[in-house]
Amino acid sequence: MSLRRPASRLALFLASLLLGGAALILLSAWLLPYQGLEDLGRVVAAMLLAALAAPLFLLGLALGRGTGMPRWMLAGSWVGALLGLVPAVALLSVRF
């Protein structure tokens, strides 16, 4: 029995948790009263979580290749990877 299918599902689940956490942190920065640098910290934390989710989505896609993943899972993985790559590129461009 191949472990690729459960490994891809686990990677996609963990990536979805990270991206959901990033969305909640970003939502809290937007909805809570203005607190200056603390809001900036929340936005940066959300960007870091989303950037960490992108490789997990891509790993889930690579592991799930040929395992019969449902189409909604493939589409969600591609969208999640693209949503995670945007802050990753932004953070790397600031660094270099």
Secondary structure by P-SEA (a helix, b strand, c coil): ccaaaaaaaaaaaaaaaaaaaaaaaaaaaacccccaaaaaaaaaaaaaaaaaaaaaaaaaaaaaccccccaaaaaaaaaaaaaaaaaaaaaaaaac
